[in-house]
Amino acid sequence: MKEIVIEVWGDLACFTMPYVKVERLTYPFPTPSAARRILSAIYSKPKEFRWQINRIEVLNPHPLYQF
């Protein structure tokens, strides 16, 4: 199995939490399902590939989300 590594960045992103219905809260990093959709958008063959996300790394965390 080949490994694909991508680096994604942007000023704003909303990775919504499914259990929060009223307010739009977001995770500080992309969820595995968001990562699968990003890969499907890049390779534009969503039905031909099955993406398995093994790891998500945050390279430059936002200061607001420092724990």
Secondary structure, DSSP 8 states (H G I E B T S, - for coil): ----------S----B-TT--SS--B-SS--HHHHHHHHHHHH--TTT----------SS--GGG--
